[in-house]
C-alpha cells in the first residue's frame, strides 16, 4: 500500500521549501503553501527559472509570521495573515492576469531587492485573491494559490530511484527529490505508478489527477546554493519521459487537485489509489 513519506510546503513561490509532518487543506491547497510571491515592478511573477539565487532564501512559517533568511543577509519577517489595510497590487502568474494581491511593504521589498540584485516586491494572497484552476481536469470551485497551475504535486520515491538509476547509467550524478519541489512524496508503489492514478484517497481526503508535470530548468538548480548543475535530470528525462502530445515537454511527477477542501495529510498515512 502506498504511504506518505514526505510532505512539503513552499510559503513563497520559488523560494526554498519546508518539510512538515502534517499539512492541512483549505480552498487553495495546503495551508501556507505558495501564499506569497516575488514579483517585478510590473507585478509579473519571478522564479528560479530566471533568478536561481531565489533558492538560497529559506522560508519559515511560525506563529502567524513568515520569516525569510539567507546566508550573509540575516532575516526579515512579515505577517502571514491577510491585512485588509495593505495596498493591493495587480499581479500575474503565466496566463492568470490581474490577480489581486496584498503588497507586503517597502522593508521586505528592499531586503529581497538587495539580495536578488534586481528590483522586486513581495506580495501575499489575501482576502481579495481569487484564482481558478484552468487546466482541463478542473471543476467548478477548484482554486489555486500562486503555484504555476494546480494546487499540489506528488512524486513517488520509486520514480526518483528509477530516474537516478538511468542518470547514473548515462554517467551523471543522481539528483535529490528537492529538485522537483513536490508537496507529497510516497513510497510503496512501482516507479511512475502515480501517473496512472485517476484519484487518491487518504482518510477523508480525496485528490484528483490533474495531469503530468512538465519540467523546466529549475530541476537543474541546487536548492541550497542556487547553482545550476549541468543538464541533469532534463537530459535523461528527455530519453524516456517526453510528453506524447507535446514532445518539447518532459514529464516527471503528477499535479493534483484536492476535491476535499479541508482535511489533513500526515507523514506515515496510507494513500490509496481510487477510481
C-alpha positions in Angstrom: 0.0 0.0 0.0 1.5 3.4 -0.9 2.3 5.5 2.1 3.2 9.2 2.5 6.9 9.6 3.4 7.3 13.3 2.9 5.2 16.5 2.9 6.4 19.9 1.8 5.1 23.4 1.6 6.7 26.4 -0.2 5.5 29.5 1.6 6.9 31.8 -1.1 6.7 30.7 -4.8 10.2 29.6 -5.9 12.0 30.2 -2.6 13.2 27.3 -0.5 10.6 24.9 0.9 9.8 23.5 4.3 9.4 19.8 5.3 6.4 19.4 7.5 5.0 16.4 9.4 1.4 17.2 8.5 -0.4 19.6 6.2 -4.0 20.9 6.4 -6.1 21.9 3.4 -8.0 25.0 2.6 -9.7 26.1 -0.6 -6.3 26.9 -2.3 -4.3 23.8 -1.4 -2.0 23.1 1.6 -2.4 25.8 4.2 0.6 28.1 3.9 1.7 26.8 0.5 2.7 29.5 -2.1 0.7 32.2 -0.4 3.5 34.7 -1.1 5.2 35.6 -4.4 8.1 37.7 -5.5 7.2 40.0 -8.5 8.9 42.5 -10.6 8.0 46.2 -11.0 5.1 45.3 -13.4 3.7 42.6 -11.0 4.9 39.7 -13.1 5.9 36.6 -11.1 9.6 35.8 -10.7 11.0 32.3 -10.2 14.3 30.3 -10.2 13.9 29.9 -14.0 15.4 33.4 -14.3 16.7 34.1 -10.8 18.2 30.8 -9.5 19.5 32.8 -6.4 16.0 32.6 -5.1 16.8 29.0 -4.0 19.2 30.5 -1.4 16.4 32.2 0.6 15.0 29.9 3.3 11.4 30.3 4.5 9.7 29.6 7.8 6.1 29.9 8.9 5.6 30.2 12.6 3.1 31.9 15.0 1.4 33.8 12.1 4.7 35.1 10.7 6.7 34.4 7.6 10.4 34.7 8.1 12.9 34.9 5.2 16.6 34.3 5.8 19.7 33.8 3.8 23.4 33.3 4.5 25.1 36.7 4.7 21.8 38.7 4.6 20.3 37.9 8.0 16.5 37.5 8.2 13.3 39.5 7.9 9.7 38.8 9.0 6.3 39.8 7.7 2.8 38.8 8.9 1.4 35.7 7.2 -2.2 36.6 7.6 -4.2 38.8 5.2 -4.1 42.5 6.0 -7.2 44.4 4.8 -5.3 47.7 5.1 -2.4 46.5 2.8 -2.2 48.2 -0.6 -3.4 46.0 -3.4 -1.2 45.2 -6.4 -2.3 43.5 -9.6 0.0 40.5 -10.3 0.2 37.8 -12.9 1.3 34.1 -13.0 1.6 32.8 -16.5 -1.7 33.5 -18.2 -3.5 34.4 -15.0 -3.6 38.2 -15.2 -5.0 40.9 -12.9 -4.8 38.8 -9.7 -5.4 41.0 -6.6 -2.6 40.6 -4.1 -1.5 42.4 -1.0 1.8 44.3 -1.1 4.0 43.3 1.9 5.7 46.7 2.2 8.9 48.5 1.4 11.1 46.9 4.1 10.9 43.4 2.9 11.0 44.6 -0.7 14.3 46.3 -0.1 15.7 43.2 1.6 14.8 41.0 -1.3 15.9 43.6 -3.9 19.4 43.8 -2.2 19.7 40.0 -2.1 18.5 39.2 -5.5 20.1 42.2 -7.2 17.0 43.4 -9.1 14.0 45.5 -8.0 11.3 43.2 -6.6 8.2 43.3 -4.4 6.8 40.6 -2.1 3.0 40.1 -2.4 0.6 38.0 -0.4 -2.6 36.1 -1.3 -5.2 37.9 0.9 -8.9 38.3 1.1 -9.2 39.7 -2.4 -7.2 37.0 -4.1 -9.1 34.6 -6.3 -7.7 32.3 -8.9 -9.5 29.4 -10.5 -7.7 26.3 -11.8 -8.0 26.5 -15.6 -6.5 23.1 -16.5 -8.8 20.5 -18.2 -9.0 18.5 -15.0 -10.6 21.4 -13.1 -14.2 21.5 -11.9 -16.2 24.5 -10.7 -14.9 25.6 -7.3 -11.3 24.4 -7.9 -9.0 27.2 -6.8 -5.2 27.5 -6.7 -2.6 29.7 -5.0 0.4 31.3 -6.6 1.7 28.0 -7.9 2.2 27.5 -11.7 -1.2 26.0 -12.4 -2.5 23.5 -9.9 -2.5 23.2 -6.1 -0.4 20.1 -5.5 2.4 17.8 -6.9 3.0 14.2 -6.0 6.1 12.1 -6.8 6.9 8.5 -5.7 10.3 7.6 -4.3 10.4 4.7 -6.8 10.1 7.2 -9.7 13.1 9.2 -8.4 15.1 6.0 -7.9 14.3 4.8 -11.4 15.4 8.2 -12.8 18.6 8.3 -10.8 19.5 4.8 -12.0 19.2 6.0 -15.5 21.2 9.1 -14.8 24.0 7.1 -13.4 23.9 4.7 -16.4 24.4 7.8 -18.5 27.4 8.8 -16.5 25.6 11.5 -14.5 25.2 12.3 -10.8 21.9 11.4 -9.1 19.6 14.3 -8.1 17.7 14.8 -4.8 14.0 14.9 -4.5 14.0 18.7 -3.7 15.0 19.5 -7.3 11.3 18.7 -8.2 9.7 20.6 -5.4 6.9 18.1 -4.6 4.2 18.6 -2.0 3.7 14.9 -1.4 6.2 12.0 -1.6 5.0 8.5 -1.5 6.7 5.0 -1.2 5.3 1.5 -1.6 4.5 1.6 -5.3 6.2 0.9 -8.6 8.0 3.7 -10.5 5.7 6.1 -12.2 2.6 4.4 -10.8 1.4 7.9 -9.8 1.0 8.7 -13.5 -1.9 6.2 -13.7 -3.9 7.0 -10.5 -7.1 8.9 -11.5 -7.9 9.7 -7.9 -6.3 9.2 -4.5 -7.8 8.8 -1.0 -6.2 9.2 2.4 -8.7 9.0 5.2 -11.3 11.7 4.3 -9.1 13.5 1.8 -9.7 12.9 -1.9 -7.2 14.1 -4.5 -7.8 14.1 -8.3 -5.2 13.6 -11.1 -4.6 17.0 -12.7 -2.1 16.0 -15.4 1.6 15.2 -15.7 4.0 17.9 -14.7 6.3 19.2 -17.4 9.7 20.0 -16.0 12.0 23.0 -16.6 15.5 24.3 -15.8 14.7 24.6 -12.1 15.3 20.9 -11.8 19.0 21.5 -12.7 19.3 24.0 -9.8 20.8 23.1 -6.4 18.1 24.0 -3.9 20.6 25.1 -1.3 23.2 27.0 -3.3 21.2 28.3 -6.2 23.8 27.0 -8.6 22.9 25.4 -12.0 24.5 22.0 -12.1 24.6 20.8 -15.7 21.9 19.2 -17.8 20.6 16.6 -15.5 17.9 15.5 -14.8 16.4 17.0 -18.0 19.0 15.3 -20.3 17.9 11.8 -19.1 14.2 12.6 -18.8 14.3 13.6 -22.5 15.3 10.0 -23.3 12.2 8.3 -21.9 9.7 10.9 -20.5 8.7 13.1 -23.5 5.1 14.2 -23.5 3.0 12.3 -26.1 1.1 15.5 -27.1 4.0 17.9 -26.9 7.4 16.3 -27.4 9.1 19.5 -26.3 8.0 18.8 -22.7 9.5 16.1 -20.5 7.3 15.0 -17.6 8.1 14.0 -14.0 5.5 13.9 -11.2 1.8 14.4 -11.2 -0.2 17.5 -10.5 -3.2 17.1 -8.1 -6.4 18.9 -7.3 -7.9 18.4 -3.9 -11.6 17.5 -4.1 -12.0 17.8 -0.4 -11.3 21.5 0.5 -10.5 20.7 4.1 -8.8 17.9 6.0 -5.2 16.8 6.9 -2.5 14.6 5.5 0.3 13.3 7.7 3.6 11.6 7.1 3.0 7.9 7.5 -0.6 8.0 6.3 -1.6 5.4 3.7 -2.8 6.9 0.4 -4.9 4.6 -1.7 -5.4 4.8 -5.5 -9.1 5.1 -6.3 -11.3 5.1 -9.4 
